[in-house]
């Protein structure tokens, strides 16, 4: 509503300004040079109004229409992409088991461990040996924590039944 009031006030001011400027030559008698001055003043007023109000509003309207068209296009493209992605099955990346994993083995089954040949032991550097020992001790720690947790679960199941 505030914008409408501002527009109404500006329109009324321009109406009365134009009416007064147009009635000045009719109310008074001017010489030819003064009449030329008044007509130049009126032309300047029209050009000033065009530069100050009409041209910026026109440029703004063109820009908003262009922006709205682009936003509409991007909105349609986004809807299309969402529709296409909804049609496709969800992406499930393949699960890659660790190299040491033995697949299709029962938990109690004995897994044969390949023995290293002497040549491989000779090639293995001391840092590799230390890393391997560290990994083995970490694995043992993890297994012991897992076993303790399983025992706790079994005890809690026995107590509840």
C-alpha positions, 0 to 999 in steps of 0.5 A, a space after each residue: 500500500 505504501 508503494 501505491 501512495 508514493 506513486 499517487 503522490 508523484 503522479 499528482 505532483 507531475 500533473 499539477 506541475 505540468 498544468 502550471 507550466 502549461 498555463 503560464 504562457 496562457 496567463 501572461 503575454 510573453 515576447 518571442 524570446 521569453 516564449 522560446 525560453 519557456 518552451 525550452 524549459 518545458 522540453 528540459 522538464 520532459 527530458 529530465 523526467 525521462 532520464 530520472 524516472 521513465 528510463 530507469 524504470 524501463 531498464 529495471 522492468 526489462 532486467 526483472 523480466 529477464 531474471 524471471 525468465 532465467 529463474 524459471 528455466 533453472 527451476 525447470 532444469 532443477 525439477 527435471 534433474 530431481 525427477 530423473 534422480 528419483 527414477 534411478 535406483 539409489 547408488 550403493 557403492 560396492 563393498 570391498 572386503 579387506 585382503 585378509 578376509 576369508 569369504 564363505 567360511 564358517 566362524 569356527 572353521 580353521 583357516 589355513 594360514 600360508 607360511 612365508 618362505 625364507 626368501 620373503 623373510 629375507 626381503 622383508 625390512 625391519 620396519 615392515 616386520 615391526 609394522 606387521 607385529 604392531 598390526 598383529 598386537 592391535 588385532 589381538 587387542 581388538 579380538 580380546 575386546 570383542 570376546 569380552 563384549 560377547 561374554 557380557 552379552 551372553 551373561 546378560 541374556 542368561 540373567 534375563 531368561 
